């Protein structure tokens, strides 16, 4: 499971940027929605849910975030 951000473009609207805790599950949900034309529900890292009509997707951009931290930590 990897953290990451998704930028989703929807026809006739602006882009939606969502930070998710499980990037692989979010991508799988979008792929499933595209294959069967259903509504896709994604939950962001804050617990907010976002509904997207799969048939209206224009693009999806995925950015995986590293779990490694840099700097001085305790």
CNS distance restraints for C-alpha pairs under 8 A (distance, minus, plus):
assign (resid   1 and name CA) (resid  21 and name CA) 7.71 0.50 0.50
assign (resid   1 and name CA) (resid  22 and name CA) 5.35 0.50 0.50
assign (resid   1 and name CA) (resid  23 and name CA) 6.89 0.50 0.50
assign (resid   1 and name CA) (resid  24 and name CA) 6.53 0.50 0.50
assign (resid   2 and name CA) (resid  21 and name CA) 6.56 0.50 0.50
assign (resid   2 and name CA) (resid  22 and name CA) 5.38 0.50 0.50
assign (resid   2 and name CA) (resid  23 and name CA) 5.57 0.50 0.50
assign (resid   2 and name CA) (resid  24 and name CA) 6.91 0.50 0.50
assign (resid   2 and name CA) (resid  64 and name CA) 6.92 0.50 0.50
assign (resid   2 and name CA) (resid  65 and name CA) 7.26 0.50 0.50
assign (resid   2 and name CA) (resid  66 and name CA) 7.94 0.50 0.50
assign (resid   2 and name CA) (resid  67 and name CA) 7.94 0.50 0.50
assign (resid   3 and name CA) (resid  19 and name CA) 7.66 0.50 0.50
assign (resid   3 and name CA) (resid  20 and name CA) 5.89 0.50 0.50
assign (resid   3 and name CA) (resid  21 and name CA) 4.49 0.50 0.50
assign (resid   3 and name CA) (resid  22 and name CA) 5.49 0.50 0.50
assign (resid   3 and name CA) (resid  23 and name CA) 5.61 0.50 0.50
assign (resid   3 and name CA) (resid  64 and name CA) 6.17 0.50 0.50
assign (resid   3 and name CA) (resid  65 and name CA) 5.51 0.50 0.50
assign (resid   3 and name CA) (resid  66 and name CA) 7.42 0.50 0.50
assign (resid   3 and name CA) (resid  67 and name CA) 7.63 0.50 0.50
assign (resid   4 and name CA) (resid  19 and name CA) 5.81 0.50 0.50
assign (resid   4 and name CA) (resid  20 and name CA) 5.61 0.50 0.50
assign (resid   4 and name CA) (resid  21 and name CA) 6.65 0.50 0.50
assign (resid   4 and name CA) (resid  22 and name CA) 7.46 0.50 0.50
assign (resid   4 and name CA) (resid  23 and name CA) 5.70 0.50 0.50
assign (resid   4 and name CA) (resid  62 and name CA) 7.29 0.50 0.50
assign (resid   4 and name CA) (resid  63 and name CA) 5.51 0.50 0.50
assign (resid   4 and name CA) (resid  64 and name CA) 4.25 0.50 0.50
assign (resid   4 and name CA) (resid  65 and name CA) 4.70 0.50 0.50
assign (resid   5 and name CA) (resid  17 and name CA) 6.93 0.50 0.50
assign (resid   5 and name CA) (resid  18 and name CA) 5.60 0.50 0.50
assign (resid   5 and name CA) (resid  19 and name CA) 4.27 0.50 0.50
assign (resid   5 and name CA) (resid  20 and name CA) 6.01 0.50 0.50
assign (resid   5 and name CA) (resid  23 and name CA) 7.55 0.50 0.50
assign (resid   5 and name CA) (resid  62 and name CA) 6.05 0.50 0.50
assign (resid   5 and name CA) (resid  63 and name CA) 5.18 0.50 0.50
assign (resid   5 and name CA) (resid  64 and name CA) 6.49 0.50 0.50
assign (resid   5 and name CA) (resid  65 and name CA) 7.40 0.50 0.50
assign (resid   6 and name CA) (resid  16 and name CA) 7.99 0.50 0.50
assign (resid   6 and name CA) (resid  17 and name CA) 5.62 0.50 0.50
assign (resid   6 and name CA) (resid  18 and name CA) 5.22 0.50 0.50
assign (resid   6 and name CA) (resid  19 and name CA) 6.34 0.50 0.50
assign (resid   6 and name CA) (resid  20 and name CA) 7.55 0.50 0.50
assign (resid   6 and name CA) (resid  60 and name CA) 6.81 0.50 0.50
assign (resid   6 and name CA) (resid  61 and name CA) 5.62 0.50 0.50
assign (resid   6 and name CA) (resid  62 and name CA) 4.71 0.50 0.50
assign (resid   6 and name CA) (resid  63 and name CA) 6.31 0.50 0.50
assign (resid   7 and name CA) (resid  15 and name CA) 6.61 0.50 0.50
assign (resid   7 and name CA) (resid  16 and name CA) 5.67 0.50 0.50
assign (resid   7 and name CA) (resid  17 and name CA) 4.35 0.50 0.50
assign (resid   7 and name CA) (resid  18 and name CA) 6.46 0.50 0.50
assign (resid   7 and name CA) (resid  60 and name CA) 5.75 0.50 0.50
assign (resid   7 and name CA) (resid  61 and name CA) 4.98 0.50 0.50
assign (resid   7 and name CA) (resid  62 and name CA) 6.57 0.50 0.50
assign (resid   8 and name CA) (resid  15 and name CA) 5.50 0.50 0.50
assign (resid   8 and name CA) (resid  16 and name CA) 5.10 0.50 0.50
assign (resid   8 and name CA) (resid  17 and name CA) 6.27 0.50 0.50
assign (resid   8 and name CA) (resid  57 and name CA) 7.31 0.50 0.50
assign (resid   8 and name CA) (resid  58 and name CA) 7.56 0.50 0.50
assign (resid   8 and name CA) (resid  59 and name CA) 5.83 0.50 0.50
assign (resid   8 and name CA) (resid  60 and name CA) 4.56 0.50 0.50
assign (resid   8 and name CA) (resid  61 and name CA) 6.38 0.50 0.50
assign (resid   9 and name CA) (resid  13 and name CA) 7.56 0.50 0.50
assign (resid   9 and name CA) (resid  14 and name CA) 6.46 0.50 0.50
assign (resid   9 and name CA) (resid  15 and name CA) 4.48 0.50 0.50
assign (resid   9 and name CA) (resid  16 and name CA) 6.44 0.50 0.50
assign (resid   9 and name CA) (resid  57 and name CA) 6.04 0.50 0.50
assign (resid   9 and name CA) (resid  58 and name CA) 5.07 0.50 0.50
assign (resid   9 and name CA) (resid  59 and name CA) 5.00 0.50 0.50
assign (resid   9 and name CA) (resid  60 and name CA) 6.34 0.50 0.50
assign (resid  10 and name CA) (resid  14 and name CA) 6.51 0.50 0.50
assign (resid  10 and name CA) (resid  15 and name CA) 6.37 0.50 0.50
assign (resid  10 and name CA) (resid  16 and name CA) 7.94 0.50 0.50
assign (resid  10 and name CA) (resid  56 and name CA) 5.55 0.50 0.50
assign (resid  10 and name CA) (resid  57 and name CA) 4.60 0.50 0.50
assign (resid  10 and name CA) (resid  58 and name CA) 5.07 0.50 0.50
assign (resid  10 and name CA) (resid  59 and name CA) 7.17 0.50 0.50
assign (resid  11 and name CA) (resid  56 and name CA) 5.37 0.50 0.50
assign (resid  11 and name CA) (resid  57 and name CA) 6.17 0.50 0.50
assign (resid  11 and name CA) (resid  58 and name CA) 5.63 0.50 0.50
assign (resid  18 and name CA) (resid  44 and name CA) 5.87 0.50 0.50
assign (resid  19 and name CA) (resid  44 and name CA) 5.43 0.50 0.50
assign (resid  19 and name CA) (resid  45 and name CA) 5.71 0.50 0.50
assign (resid  20 and name CA) (resid  26 and name CA) 7.51 0.50 0.50
assign (resid  20 and name CA) (resid  43 and name CA) 6.90 0.50 0.50
assign (resid  20 and name CA) (resid  44 and name CA) 4.60 0.50 0.50
assign (resid  20 and name CA) (resid  45 and name CA) 4.79 0.50 0.50
assign (resid  21 and name CA) (resid  44 and name CA) 7.02 0.50 0.50
assign (resid  21 and name CA) (resid  45 and name CA) 5.41 0.50 0.50
assign (resid  22 and name CA) (resid  26 and name CA) 6.44 0.50 0.50
assign (resid  23 and name CA) (resid  27 and name CA) 6.22 0.50 0.50
assign (resid  23 and name CA) (resid  64 and name CA) 7.35 0.50 0.50
assign (resid  24 and name CA) (resid  28 and name CA) 6.14 0.50 0.50
assign (resid  25 and name CA) (resid  29 and name CA) 6.11 0.50 0.50
assign (resid  26 and name CA) (resid  30 and name CA) 6.36 0.50 0.50
assign (resid  26 and name CA) (resid  42 and name CA) 6.40 0.50 0.50
assign (resid  27 and name CA) (resid  31 and name CA) 6.19 0.50 0.50
assign (resid  28 and name CA) (resid  32 and name CA) 6.12 0.50 0.50
assign (resid  29 and name CA) (resid  33 and name CA) 6.10 0.50 0.50
assign (resid  29 and name CA) (resid  40 and name CA) 6.55 0.50 0.50
assign (resid  29 and name CA) (resid  41 and name CA) 7.79 0.50 0.50
assign (resid  29 and name CA) (resid  42 and name CA) 7.77 0.50 0.50
assign (resid  30 and name CA) (resid  34 and name CA) 6.13 0.50 0.50
assign (resid  30 and name CA) (resid  40 and name CA) 6.33 0.50 0.50
assign (resid  30 and name CA) (resid  54 and name CA) 7.08 0.50 0.50
assign (resid  31 and name CA) (resid  35 and name CA) 6.28 0.50 0.50
assign (resid  32 and name CA) (resid  36 and name CA) 6.35 0.50 0.50
assign (resid  33 and name CA) (resid  37 and name CA) 5.34 0.50 0.50
assign (resid  33 and name CA) (resid  38 and name CA) 4.92 0.50 0.50
assign (resid  33 and name CA) (resid  39 and name CA) 6.34 0.50 0.50
assign (resid  33 and name CA) (resid  40 and name CA) 5.72 0.50 0.50
assign (resid  33 and name CA) (resid  54 and name CA) 5.41 0.50 0.50
assign (resid  34 and name CA) (resid  38 and name CA) 7.06 0.50 0.50
assign (resid  34 and name CA) (resid  54 and name CA) 5.27 0.50 0.50
assign (resid  34 and name CA) (resid  55 and name CA) 6.54 0.50 0.50
assign (resid  37 and name CA) (resid  53 and name CA) 7.68 0.50 0.50
assign (resid  37 and name CA) (resid  54 and name CA) 5.69 0.50 0.50
assign (resid  37 and name CA) (resid  55 and name CA) 5.69 0.50 0.50
assign (resid  38 and name CA) (resid  53 and name CA) 6.50 0.50 0.50
assign (resid  38 and name CA) (resid  54 and name CA) 5.90 0.50 0.50
assign (resid  38 and name CA) (resid  55 and name CA) 7.54 0.50 0.50
assign (resid  39 and name CA) (resid  51 and name CA) 6.60 0.50 0.50
assign (resid  39 and name CA) (resid  52 and name CA) 5.69 0.50 0.50
assign (resid  39 and name CA) (resid  53 and name CA) 4.56 0.50 0.50
assign (resid  39 and name CA) (resid  54 and name CA) 5.74 0.50 0.50
assign (resid  40 and name CA) (resid  51 and name CA) 5.61 0.50 0.50
assign (resid  40 and name CA) (resid  52 and name CA) 5.11 0.50 0.50
assign (resid  40 and name CA) (resid  53 and name CA) 6.20 0.50 0.50
assign (resid  40 and name CA) (resid  54 and name CA) 6.26 0.50 0.50
assign (resid  41 and name CA) (resid  49 and name CA) 6.48 0.50 0.50
assign (resid  41 and name CA) (resid  50 and name CA) 5.53 0.50 0.50
assign (resid  41 and name CA) (resid  51 and name CA) 4.49 0.50 0.50
assign (resid  41 and name CA) (resid  52 and name CA) 6.39 0.50 0.50
assign (resid  42 and name CA) (resid  49 and name CA) 5.59 0.50 0.50
assign (resid  42 and name CA) (resid  50 and name CA) 5.25 0.50 0.50
assign (resid  42 and name CA) (resid  51 and name CA) 6.55 0.50 0.50
assign (resid  43 and name CA) (resid  47 and name CA) 5.69 0.50 0.50
assign (resid  43 and name CA) (resid  48 and name CA) 5.52 0.50 0.50
assign (resid  43 and name CA) (resid  49 and name CA) 4.38 0.50 0.50
assign (resid  43 and name CA) (resid  50 and name CA) 6.31 0.50 0.50
assign (resid  44 and name CA) (resid  48 and name CA) 5.51 0.50 0.50
assign (resid  44 and name CA) (resid  49 and name CA) 6.45 0.50 0.50
assign (resid  44 and name CA) (resid  50 and name CA) 7.78 0.50 0.50
assign (resid  52 and name CA) (resid  56 and name CA) 7.80 0.50 0.50
assign (resid  52 and name CA) (resid  57 and name CA) 7.87 0.50 0.50
assign (resid  53 and name CA) (resid  57 and name CA) 7.13 0.50 0.50
